[in-house]
Amino acid sequence: MGHEASIDLAQISAKYRYGLSDQIEVGVDGNLRVVTNMEELKKPVNSTIWSTRVGAKWAPALLQDYVAVTGGVAGGTYAAGQFLSPDLGVVLAFENPYVVPFVSATGYVSVPVNAQAVDVALAPRWVYNPSTERNELEERPQEFSTPETTWGVTGTAGIRVPVDLGKVTLAPSIGVSLSEFTDGTEASSATAANLGMDVVF
């Protein structure tokens, strides 16, 4: 946001994948993100970020499912307007029936649509005034922020544990992600912990 406040997010996603062949699958994601520290703003706005993504994954037969290329386009909406975001990435995984380690890297561009300025000024705070020897409420000035085209890369590492239950396979996963992104003027980074569950029919 360009000041001392940081953005804390919680996210939940639902994904559906369909295999067109042994090497190609397509799918759609639905995502909900919630800003969990909105109370730090002077004028809190709607804290939800909704998005959906359509994409595909190609795992060349010659690489035996160890390497896959992914790509897609996402779109969403939140308090500062709407956005479109194409992405392209690569996934490395050691596929086996027990524990599957994986790493991925994805590059993306986020393009605002109907961008809206949002006041991201922090809420008033109590500060000590040495001249009066008292705590006084300090008002924060307005600070408007408008989304701009942003691009970056996200790296993820983790493990997936497939459990064959006969007609279905459950595959819980855990991982960590690091994102680096910029709007050409200011660079930022973000980290995330990821928990997931794949259900394979």
N, C-alpha and C positions, 0 to 999 in steps of 0.2 A: 503493500500500500504506500510505500514511499516514506514512512515515518517509523517511530519506535514500536508501533504495534505489529504483531505478527498474526498470520491467519492460521487458525487451527481447524482442520477439517475431519469429519467422519464421513465415510462413504460406504454404500452398499450397492452391489451390482448383481444383476441377473443376466446370464448369457445362454444363448442357444446356438448350437453348432450342428451342421448337417454335412455329412461327407458325400461329396459328389463322386469321389473315387478314393483309392488308397492314398493318393498324393494330395488331393485338393478338398478343402472344406470351406464352407461359407457360413456366415452367422450374423446374429444381431445381438447387441447388448443394450440393456437399459440401466441407467445409473442415477443415483440420487446422492448428492453431496450436501452436507449441512455444515455451515460455519458455526463452530461450537463456542467461540469467544466473542460473539457479536455484541455482548453487553459492554465491551470495552469502548465501543463507539459512542459518541455524543448523541447521534441520531441513528439508532439501529434500523436496518432495512431488512427485507425478507432474506432469511439466511439460507434458503434452499437453492441448489443448482441442479437442474434437471438436464439430462442429456441422453442421447441414443447414438449408437454407432453400428454401421454395417461394414462388414469386412470379409476378408478371405485369407486363407493360409495355404501355402504350397510347400510340400515336403518332397523334394526330388528323390526318386527311387534310388538313384546312384549313391545317395548319402545315407540311406537306410534309416530314415527318420531322425537322424542325429542333428540335422540342420533344417530349418524351415524359414521361409520368407513370409512376412505378414504385411497386410496393407488394408486401409479402410478410410472411411470418412465419418466423422462424428458431427453432430449438431446439438445445440442446447440453448437453454435460456436461464437467466437469473436477473437479479435486480439491476444490473448494468447493461441489460440488453440481451441480444442473441449472439451466437457465434457458430462458425463452421471450422472444422479442424481435420484436414487430411493427415494421414500418418503412414510411415513405412518403416519396417523393422526386420530384425533377424533374431531367431531363437536357436540356441544350442542346448541340446538335452541328451543325456545318456539313458536311452529308453531300455527298461528292463522290468521284470515282474515285481520287483521288491521296492526299491527306493530310487526315484528318478531325480537326480540333480539337474538344474537348468539355470541358464543365464540368458538374458535378452537385452537388446538395445533397440530403442525406437526413436526415430526422429519425427517431429511433428511441427505443424504451423497452425496457430489459432488466429482466425480472422474475425474481428467483431462485425456484427450486423446490427444496425439500429442502436449503436452505442449510446449509453446514457451516462451522464455525469452523476457520481454518487459522492455525497459528503462523507469522508472517511476520517473526520476529525475525532480525536480521542475524547472520551468523557471528561468532565471536570475532575480535578484531583486536589487533595489537600496537601499543601506545601508549607514548610516552616519559613516565616518571614523574620529574619534576625532583627530588623529595625523595630518591629512591634513585639518580638518575642512571643508570637502567637502563630498557630496554624491557620492558614487562610485558604479559601477555595479558589483555585486557579482555573479560570475559564480558558478553553482551547478555541482558537480561531477556526473558521470554516476551512476545510481542505478538500477541494473537489478532485476526484480522480475519474478519468474516462478511459475505458479499455482501448488498447492499441494492438496492432498486429504483433503477435509474439511467436517466437520459434525456439525450439530447444530439443533436448534429447533426454530420454529416461532409461536408466539401466536398472535391471531387476535380477536378483539372484535368489534361489530358493530350492526347495525340494518338494516333490509330490510322491505320495505313497498309495499306489493302486491296490485296492482290495477287491478281489474277484468274488462276487456273491452268486455266480451262476448266470442268471439272466441280466444282471446289471453289475457294473463295476463302480465302486465308490473310490474317489481319489482325493483325500484331503491334502491341502498344500499350505505351506508357510513360506514367506519370503520377505525381503526388504527391497525398497526401491529408492533410487536417488535421481532427482531431476535437476537439470541445469537449463535455464531458459532466459531469454532477453527480448526486449522490444527494440533493440538497437541502440538504446541510450543507457538503460539500467539493467544489470544482470542480477538474477536471483537464483536461489536453490531451494529444494524441498526434499524432505525424507519421509518415508512412509513404511509402516509395517503392514503386511498383507496376509490375510487368512482367507482360504477358499475351499470349496468342495465341488469337485466334478462328479457328475452322475452320467455314466456312459451306458447306453442301451445297446 
